[in-house]
């Protein structure tokens, strides 16, 4: 998490998805406007901003409608950079702190930059009993996604699995929700409300993990 309350000329990476704090993001970078940005961020240890697109495309296309960005995004820290071939980089990034765009503009070669204000991180909040199955089911899903080759660096800690914001964010990343809905969830100030809304989505789709645990008789 950054210690500053604002950042100036933060480079932005618009995507057709929403990055959440604590989330892992894999990117393949090949556009000229991003290659130099990524190398500079890697060499200095500086983050870049990931923002979801309201309209437009991730990759620039001739004649396409202009890119329009949502007003909030999340800082991304590069954790791994791997050159795959000339002009193609593979990144693994970690979502950090949320921010609000004060103003944004494009440089001549198309890179978006912005002056941003940092938003408060989620307050740590224990999961209430009626939502504990959300955490239990999430752990099973993450274990199944890891398969047999479990990388223990990415397994959730007990404190993460008992935190409303962390559990809500991981579910929101995985659910097939519209980008606009994910954006609304990401920008909510209350981690408990975010978890309750995600639980409603799971229940509406008939996923039993959102149901309260059965009490022994």
TITIMI-68583 format. One record per residue: x, y, z of N, C-alpha, C in turn. Coordinates in steps of 0.1 Angstrom, whole numbers, plus 2048, in hexadecimal, padded with zeros to 3 digits. Example, Ala and Ser with C-alpha at 12.3 -4.5 7.8 and 13.67 -1.06 7.14 Angstrom:
REM residues 2
8847C784E87B7D384E8847DF84E/8807EA8478897F584788180084F/
***
This chain:
REM residues 217
8087F480080080080080980C800/8058167F880D8227F880A82B804/81483380881283B81480D849810/80C84C8038088597FF7F98597FD/7F38657FE7E58667FC7E18697ED/7EB86D7E57E98707D77F586C7CF/7F38697C27FE8677B97FB86F7AC/8068747A680587C79B80B87578E/80487778380887077680B861778/80185B77F80184C7807FE846773/80783D76E8038367617F882C764/7EF82C75A7E382375B7E3818751/7DD80D7557DC80274B7CD7FE74B/7C58037417B78007417B47F273C/7AB7EB7437A87DD7407997DB740/7957D173A7877CD7397837C5745/7897C77517867C075D78A7C9769/7877C57757897CD7817937C5789/79E7CC78D7A87C77977A37CB7A5/7A47C27AE7A07C57BC7AD7C57C5/7AD7CC7CF7B97CB7D97BB7BD7DD/7C77B97DD7CB7AB7E17CA7A17D6/7C57A57CA7C379C7BF7CF79B7B6/7D178F7B07DC78D7A77D878E799/7E07957917DC7987837E879477A/7E578C7707EE7887667EC790759/7F67967547F579E74780079A73D/7FC79A7308067997258067A771F/8117AD71F8137BB71A81B7BB70D/8157C170381B7C26F681A7D06EF/8107D86F480F7E56EE81A7EE6F2/81F7F66E882A7FF6EB8278086F7/81B80D6F881881770381A811710/81980371281B7FD71F8287F7721/82F7F371783C7EC7198467F5720/84780271C85180A72384C80D731/83F80F73383981274083C80774A/83A7FA74583C7EF74E84B7ED752/8547F07488627EF74C8667F9756/86180575486481075E85F80D76C/85380876C84D8047798557F9780/8597EF7788617E477D86E7E9782/8757F277B8827F677F8827FF78B/87780778D87681079886E80B7A4/8678007A285F7FA7AD8528027AE/84E80A7A48428127A583680A7A0/82A80D7A681E8067A181980E794/80F80778E80780E7847F980C788/7F08137817E18127857DA80977B/7D28007807C97F87787BB7FE779/7B580276E7A780776E79F800764/7927FE7677897F775E784800753/7817FB74877C80373C76D80473D/76881073C75981273A75680F72B/75F81372275D81171476A81070D/76B80B70177880A6FA77E7FC6FC/78A7FA6F77907ED6F779D7EE6FE/7A27E27047AF7E270A7BA7E4700/7B87DF6F47C37E16EA7BE7EB6E0/7C67F56DD7C28006D47BF7FA6C6/7B47FF6C07B07FA6B37AC8076AB/7B080769E7AD81269579E814694/79982069678B82269578281E6A0/7888196AB7808146B777C8216BF/77181F6C776D82A6CF77782D6DA/7788396DE78283D6E87818356F5/78C8336FC78B82D709786836713/77C83171B777839726779830733/77E83773D783830749779832755/77882875D77182A76A779833773/77383A77C77A84478478383E78F/78183179378882B79D79081F798/79C81D79D7A481279A7AC80D7A5/7B68047A27BE7FE7AD7CD7FE7A8/7D68017B17E48017AE7E87F27AC/7F17F07A37F67E27A08057E37A2/80A7D97AA8197D87AC81E7CC7A4/8287CE79C82E7C37948357B979D/8317AD79D8387A37A584179A79D/83E799790846791787845797779/85179877285179C76585A79275D/85478D75285B78374A85A78673B/86578973586578B72686277E71F/85877E71785477171085B771702/85B77D6FC86277E6EF86478D6ED/86A7916E286C79F6DF85E7A66DE/85D7B16E78507B86E78457B26EE/8477A86F683C7A16FD84179E70C/83A7A371583E7A172383279A72B/83579173482B78B73C82D79174B/82279675082279C75E81A794767/81E79377481578F77F81579B788/8097A078B8077AC7947FE7A979F/8007B17AA7F87B17B67F07BE7B7/7E37BC7BA7DB7C87BC7DD7CE7CA/7DF7DB7CB7E27E17D77D77EB7DC/7D97F87DC7D08017E17C78077D6/7BB80A7DA7B18107D17B481F7D0/7B08257C47B28337C27A68397BA/7A58467BB79B84D7B37A28577AA/79E85779D7A585F79379F86E794/7A88777977A58857977A488B789/7AE8887817AE88B7727B788276B/7B487F75F7BC8767577BE87C749/7C98777427CB87C7347D487172D/7D58727207DD8697187E9870713/7F486971480186E70E80086B6FF/8098726F78098706E98098626E4/8108596EA81084B6E68058436EB/7FB8496F27EF8426F67EE83E705/7F983F70C7F983B71A7F0844722/7E783E72B7DF8467347E7849740/7E78557467EC8587537E286175A/7E38617687D98687707DF86D77D/7D98777827DB87C78F7D0875798/7D486E7A27CB8667AA7CC8697B9/7C18677C07C08677CE7BE8597D3/7C68557DD7C58477E27B88467EB/7B183B7EA7A68387F27AA8307FE/7A28318097A68298157A581A812/7AE8138187AD8048187A27FF820/79D7F381D7927ED8257967EC833/78D7EF83C78F7EC84A78E7DD84D/7987D88547987C985778B7C685F/7837BD85A7767BA8607747AB860/7727A586B76F79686C762793865/76278785F75678285874B77E862/73F78386273577F86B731770869/72C76A87372975B872720757866/71675F86370D75B85871375C84A/72076184972776283C73375A83C/73675284774274A84874474083C/73873B83773973182C73F737820/73E74481F74574B813754749814/75974982076874782176B73981F/76372F82476672182376571D814/75B72280D75A71E7FF7657247F7/7697307FA7747377F378172F7F4/78472A8007907228027907167FA/78470F7F97837037F07857077E2/77F7127DD7817167CF78F7197CC/7967207D57A47247D37AD7177D3/7AA70E7DB7B27017DC7B06F97CF/7A36F97CA7A06F27BD7A76F87B1/7A87067B27AE70D7A77BD70A7A7/7C37097B37D17067B47D46F87AE/7CB6EF7B07CD6E17AC7D76DA7B5/7DE6D17AF7E86C97B77F46D17B9/7F86DA7B18046E27B28016EE7BA/7FF6ED7C77FC6F87D08087007D3/80770D7CF8117177D380D71D7E0/81371A7EB80F71E7F881072D7F9/8187347F18197427F180C7497EF/8037427E77F77497E37EA7437EA/7ED73A7F47E27357FC7DE740806/7D17428087CC74C8127D0749820/7D37538287D67518367C975183E/7CA74C84A7BE74C8527B875A854/7C17648557BC7728577B577784B/7BA77383F7B37778327A6771831/7A576483579875D83478E76183E/79276984878876F85178677E84F/78A78384478979184177F794836/77579C83A76979E83076E7A3823/7777AD82377C7B38177837AA80E/78C7A281479579980C78C78E806/78378880D77B77D8087717837FD/76B78F8007627957F67697987E9/77679D7EA77D7A07DE7817947D6/7847897DC78877D7D577B7777CD/7707777D47647737CD76077C7C2/7617897C475D7927BA7667917AD/77378E7AF77B78B7A477777F79B/7727757A277076879B762768795/75876F79B74A76E796749774788/74176E78073E77477273577F772/73978A77873079677A7347A076F/72B7A976B72F7B476273A7BD768/7427C276074D7CB7657477D676D/73C7DC7697367E77717327E377F/72E7D678172A7D178E7377CF796/7417C979074D7C77987537D479C/7527DE7937577EC7977507F17A3/7437F07A373B7F57AE73F7EE7BB/7427E07BB7467D97C67537DE7CB/75D7E07C276A7E47C576A7F17CC/7617FA7C87628087CE75A8097DB/7537FF7DF74B8007EC7558027F7/75180B80075980E80C758803817/74C7FC81774A7F382274D7E581D/7577DE82375B7D081E7507C6822/7487C982D73D7C08317327C1827/72E7CD8227247CE8187287C880B/7357C980873A7C27FB7387B37FD/73C7AE80873A79F80A72C79B80A/7237A381071579F81070F7A0802/7137A97FA70E7AA7EC71379E7E4/72079A7E672578F7DF71E7827E3/71B7817F07137767F57057757EE/6FF7807EC6F27817E56F377C7D7/6FE77F7D070077B7C270276B7C2/7097667CC70B7587CC6FE7517CF/6F67567D86EA7507DC6E07507D0/6E075B7C96D775D7BD6DA7537B2/6E774F7B26EB7457A76EB7377AD/6E57357B86E37287BD6F07217C3/6FA7297C77067247CC7047237DB/7047177E07017157EE70B71B7F8/71771F7F37217247FC71D731803/7137377FD70F74480370574180F/7017358116F773281C6FE731829/6F77348346FD733841701725844/70B72384C70F71585070470E858/7027028576F86FA85F6FD6F986D/6F46FD8766F76FC8856F46EE88A/6FE6E88926FB6DB8976F06DB8A1/6E86D08A16DD6CF8AA6E16C98B7/
***
